[in-house]
Amino acid sequence: MEKLEMKKLLPSLLVISTGLLFLPAAHASEIGSGSIVKKTHDLHETITRLAETCLAENTEIDLDCARYLEQVKDRSKTKATTRRGSLAHASRWPDDPTRKLHKDFRNLSFGLKMLGGCRQSFRYGQNIDDAGLQCVSHFGKLQFLHAQSSVPNRDSTETRKEILAWARLAFRVATNPEYGANESYCDTVHGLSGDLEVLKGPLSLSSRRSCESQRSAPRWTIRSFFSLQCGKEFSSARCRDLSISADKNIARRAATGSILHMVQDSYSQSHAARVAQDEEAPAPTGPFEAVFACKPIKKFYSYGNQTSATHGVADVPPKKSDPGCTAPNRSVHDVITASAKVIWFVTNTTGANRGQMEDKLVRYLEDRVFNLSK
């Protein structure tokens, strides 16, 4: 009987062990997504929790959270439970936009997909409904969600335009429950103008099918974009919109989490080169190191000309922080202060001051987080 049961289990065990063997130790997606199967550090969750702690101690906008930097390394190893529905949990959204880590066994398929499946899925097209949101955000036109360039060797000012535009769009979803709720996703994207117009291409779909009501699923809205849970590994075409069936606030949290994630990823040296003005930025293949640097950005990298081995070196808890991160007159804020300020702008927004707060947030990000080296 024991031999028979083991014989039945062998194929499953082989699949699991093979998957774990080939899961990249530090992939493009892993600067913060904690999970049960993967032995990763929950950096995004840790940074967000520390930002919330700092904000609770000082509720004014002129807060300074640099003193918490030294706690990141130790706390990201403790594997504190991240409650689903918390802002810390939401900060992983760009790493897992179709929520494949919500079930333990999906960690395996998530890792296998990120290993090579995404590049194959682009054979069907470059848009979200072709290759899937997960793939497009990590390897395609939405890499700015990770503070990266969507194509190799692109001018940094163009990437920053997309980053700041995304901050505006996500802020609107996070602070206004009516934004985009009464029109289709396609109509919202088509209507983007001004600073947001640069997002039309990255957010476009190949077909309007997802924007039209189907017998099996309602039409997408811009809020659906933040609320998807998809079953298929290589597609975001058939997904469940959790904002309709499970959690009306999920889009608002994920939108806030997306801004936090983007800010936090910009402090990974394999995403954005934060080096002194007289220093050369590392080549796309590195060498990189894990360090929180509080310097202007000289260059955004694209995963298209990197590998998981070279990229992942910087996507672990930092061994050190730039001494300039604690300087009172620093031009670039540290990652925890920047995260706390994002949370402050979102939580202190009302219907009366929404437009003003949006402008202040974007100006802050432009001046103190995503400022470029001259």
N, C-alpha and C positions, 0 to 999 in steps of 0.2 A: 504493500500500500504506500509506504514512504517513497519507494522508488518511482511508483506511478505518479504520485503527486509532484515529485521533483521533476519528473520528465515533462509534466504539463507546465510547470513553472519556468523551465529553462528558457524557452523563447522570450518570455517577458523579461526575465532577468538579464538576458543577453542584450535586449533592446535598451533597457535602463542603463546597464553598465557601459554600453557603447556610447549612449548619449552623454553620460556624465564624463566619459573619457574625452570626448571631443568638444564639450562646452568650453568656450574660450575663457581663460582665467580672468581676463579683464577686457571685456569687449566694449565696443563703442557705446553700448546701452547700459553699461554697468557702473557708472560713477555713483549711482545711488540706489538702485533697485534691490532692496533686500528681498530674499526669498528663502524658502525652506530647502529646496534641493540644491541650489547654487550656493557655494561658499563665498558670498560677496559681503561687502560692507554697506550698511544702509546710510551712505553719506548724505543723500538729499534729505532723508527723514531726520537724521541727526542735526543737520544744519538748520532745518526748519524748526525743529523743537527748541533748539538753543535760541533762535531768533524770537520765538514766541515767549520764552522765558525772559529774555532781555526786554522785550516790549512790555511784559507784565510789570517789570520793575520801573520802567520809565515810559509813560504813555505819550510823551511829547515827541514831536517829529525830530527834534535835535538830539536824538539818542545816539549813543556810541556803544557798540557791542563787541569791540575788538578784544576785550578781556576774556571772551568766551572761546577764542580761537584755539587755545591750548587744550580745550576739552574735547575737540572734535575727534582726535585720534582715538582716545580711550572709549568715548561714548559710542562711536560707530562700530565698535567690536562687541558691545554688550548684547546686541540683538534684542533691544527693548521691543516689546510688542507694539506694533504700529496699528492703531485702531482704524478699521475701515470707516470712512466718513470723517476722519481727522484731516487737517490741513497737511500734516506731515505725510499722510498716505497719498493725498492729492498731488504732492510735489513730485511723485514718481511718474505722473501721467505721460510726459513725452517719452519716457523709456518704455512704457507699456500702454499705449493709447487705445488698444482694443481689449485691454484687461485680460490678458492671457495668464497673468500671474495670480489671478483670483482663486484658482483652484490649484492645489498642490501639484497634481500630475502634469498640469500645463507648463510648469517650469521646464520640463524636459523638451516639449515641443517648441517652446519659446527659444531655448538655447540652440536647438538644432536648426531652427529657421534662421536665426541670426548668423549661424555659421556660414551658410551659403545659399539658402533658399531665396533670400531677398534678391540677390543679383540675378537669379534665374527668372524670378517673377517679373522683372522689368522687360522681359521679352514681349509681354503683353501690352506694354505701354508705360508711360512715366507718371500717369495721374493716379490719384488716390483710389479710384474705382477700378484701375487696371492692376496695380501692384499691391494695393493694400496700404492702409494708413501707417502701419508699423514699419513697413519697408521704405515708404516714401519719406517718413520722418527721419529715418536713420541713414539712408543712402541716397536719397533723392532731393526733390525740390524743397522739402521742409526741414532741411538740416539746420536752418537757423533756430529751430526750436531747441537745439542743443548748443547754441552760440557757435555754430560752424558755418562755413561757406557751402552753398549748395553745389558749387562746382569748384574744381581745383584752381588755384592761382587767380582768384577773382579779386577785384579791387575791394578793399576793406570797407570803403564808404558805402558800397552797394549792399553788402551784407548787413551793415549797421542799419541801413534804411529799412530792411526787412524786419530786423529785430525790433526796432522802435515801433514800426507799424503793427507788428504782432502784439506788442505790449498794449497799444491802444485798443486793438480789437478784443483781446482777451480781457482787458479791464472793463470794456463795455458789457461783455457777457457776465463778468464776475459781479458787477455792481448794478446792473439793470435787468431784472427778470423779464422785461418786455422786449429787450433788444433781440431782433430777429425771430421772435417767437411766432409771429403771425404771417411769415412769408417763407417760401422755400429756401433751402440752402443756396441753390443756384441763383435765385433772385438777389439774395443778400450779397453773394460774392460779385455778381454782375454790377451791383450798385455801389461797390466800394470806390471811393474817390479820394482826391487829395492825397494825404500821406499814406492812406490805406491802399491806394491803387496798385502799389508794388506787390500786393498779396494776391491779385487776381490770377496771375499765372500759376503760382504755387498751389493755390486752393482750388483750381479748376478741375472739373470732372470731364471724362471723355463722353459721357452720356448723361442725359437728364433723367434717366430711369430712377435714380435714387431720390430725385427731387420731385417725383410724382407719386401720388398715393398708389400703392399696390394692394392687391387683395390680401397678401400675406404680411404687409408691413406699411405703416404710414410713411409719408414723405419725410425726407431729411429737412431739418432746419439747421442753422448755424449752431444751435445749442446741441443738436444731435452729435455734431462733430466731437464734442467733449464728453459724450455720454454713451459711446458705443461699447458693446460687448460682443465680440465676433467669435464664431465657432471655427470657421475655416482658417487654415494656416496661411494661405497665400491670397486672401481676398478680404476686402472690407465691404463687399457688395451686399452681403446678406448678414446683417447684424441686428442685435436687439438694442433699442434705444432705452437705456435704463431711466432716463428722465421721465419717460411716460409711464413705465410700469413699476418702478421701484423707488426712485429717489428724485424728487423734484429739484433738489439743490445740488445734485451731482455735477451739473454743468458749471455752476457758479464756482464750486470748489476746484474743479479740474482746471478752469480758466485761470484762477489765482495760482494754482499749482504750476501751471505752464509758465507763468511769468517767473515764479521762484526758480523753477528748474533751469530756465534759460539764463537767468542771472548767475546761478550757482555753477552751471557748466562753463561759464566764461572764465572761471578761476581755475579750470583744468588746463594745464599748459599744452596738452595735445588738442585742445579745442581752439584756444586763442593764445597767441604768444604775448604774454605780459612781460616785457623786458625793458631795461633802461634804454633811453633814447639813443645812446651811443653803442648799444649792443645789437648784434645781428640776431634776428629771429631764427630759431632752429629750423632745419629743413623739415618738410612734411613727415619724413620718416624718423625724426628725432636727431639726437637723443633728447628725451624728455625726462622730467623729474616731477615727483609729487610735491608741490609747494604752493602755498597760497601767496601769490604776489599781488601787491597793491600798486600796480603800475599801469599806465595807459596801454591799450592794445595796439600792437604793431601789425599783427596779421591774424586772420581767421583761417583755420585749416579746414579741409574737406576730407571726409573719410574715403573719398574716391582714390586718393593717392597715399593712403596709410594702410597699415595692417593691424589686426587685433593685438599682436605682440608689441608693436611699437607704440600704438595708441594707448593701450591699457596701462602702461607704466605710470602715467600721470593720473589715472582714474582710481586711485586708492587713497586712503587717509594720508594726508601730507606728513612728511617727517619734520617739516619746519615751516615757519611762516616768515614772510619778508618783514624785517624789522620796521620797515616803513608803514606797515599795516596799523601800528599803534601810535604813529606820529599824529599829534593833534591837528596839524595843518596839512595832512595828506590830501592830495588831489583825487585819489581813487579810494573809495571806501572799501573796507574788508567785506568778505562774503556774508558774514552774519549780520553786520550793520545794514548792508544792502538788502538782505532778505527781510529784516525787521521793518525797514522803511517801506518795502513793497506791501507788506501786510498792513502797515499803518495806513497807507493811502487807500487801500481797499476797504478796510473796516471803518474808516472815518468819512467815507463818501455817503452822501445823502442825495435825494432827488434834486435838492436845491443847488448843491455845489458840484454835481457830477462832472460837468464839462471842465470846470476849473481844476478839479482834482486830477482828471485825466491829463491835462496839460502839465500840471506840476509833476506828476509821476514820470511822464516821458522826458521832461526837462531834467529831472534828477538822474534818470538812467543815462541820458546822453552826456551829462556833465560829470557824473561821479562814478559811473560803472562802466559804460561803454565808450568812454572818451578815447580817442585814437591818438597814437603817438605821432607827433609832427615831424 
